[in-house]
Amino acid sequence: EPAAPAAGEQPAAEGDIIIGGILPMTGAIATFGQSSKKGVDLLVEQVNAQGGVLGRKVVFVAEDTKSTQADSATAIQKLIQQDKVVAVVGEVASSNSLAAGPIAQDAKVPMVSGSSTNPAVTEVGDYIFRAAFIDPFQGAVMANFASKDLKAVKAAIMTDANSDYSIGLGNVFKEVFTANGGSIVSEVSFVSGDTDFNTILTTVKNAKPDVVFVPSYYDTVGLILNQAKNNVGFPAEVKFLGGDGWDSPALFELAGDAADGHYFSNHYSPDVDSPEVKAFIDAYQAKYNEVPDALAALAYDAANMILKGIEKAGTTEGPALRDAIAAIELNAVTGKIKLNEKRDPVKSAVVIIVEDQKQKYFTTVNP
Ligand code: PHE
């Protein structure tokens, strides 16, 4: 069933360029989808104010994946068959992008995920791209941060057994941390939807780690941090570490001050001064009256890869657009985007510390 256009959105007319979005607007990771949509909506508004692309108006049609794999597949199918989109932004979660990717690939419709970081996502085929760095880099950033900056020698790892992102990132952390001379003293798993982490947190605490790596999304991480501090009584000197999946205002609603003092890697920080970041934040704040998170920035960049690709190709036709996106070079909000032969950008990461229930820029790590 096609979603009715939201207030203020125009249905597409003859000649418009229609871009699709498969985004988790509801469900476990809904803040990821909502921020992503705001990022794309802002770009489309800016581009149309400048006369559109190839002299044509751009229309963005976003479908809700409900944060699930099954709905991600249905959503992209609908966009391709019914809305005749020329390219798709999304999904956010790697598992969902893996479910949708083969459909885009078969239809020869380019799909650009802003934020999926598992390497397998773009391995699906030559029509699949991303704006984000990949987890072998992100996991190494946090393992090296644990070994070198925090001088940790014992780590525990807590992963979501249903998430390709979580499992992959946990494995990279383990490899790099042990190669650094550290040891993994406890490994436990859970699944999204779990709400009681007291038992596995007690197991982890008893193993006496220096750091606990939790490569998961805010919905579980928020509860884990809360229960670690308030129920299980983790000592404050045990640092919890995570990846980009922590980036949500909802993390602080779930964790309260239990997130303070812990660290995670991310793609962007509003604290970092660059002309691209400043222009993006100014425009985003003017439109939404809030500071954009990394999801908004990455989706803006992903949609920009598509629109710049169309401009360069001079057409929306699949194979030509694919080649143009593959060759894109962009001073994007989240850094310079130039894709390698695997259609992945090679970009810096930032490490964020949580202080007073807010994200604060800590450091930048270059590839
Ligand atoms: N990297 C995550 C994944 O691949 C998604 C994500 C990106 C979440 C950025 C938050 C911020 O599943």
Residues whose N, C-alpha, C, O or C-beta is under 5 A from the ligand:
A	BS01	LIG	V92 A93 S94 S115 S116 T117 N118 Y165 D244 G245 D247
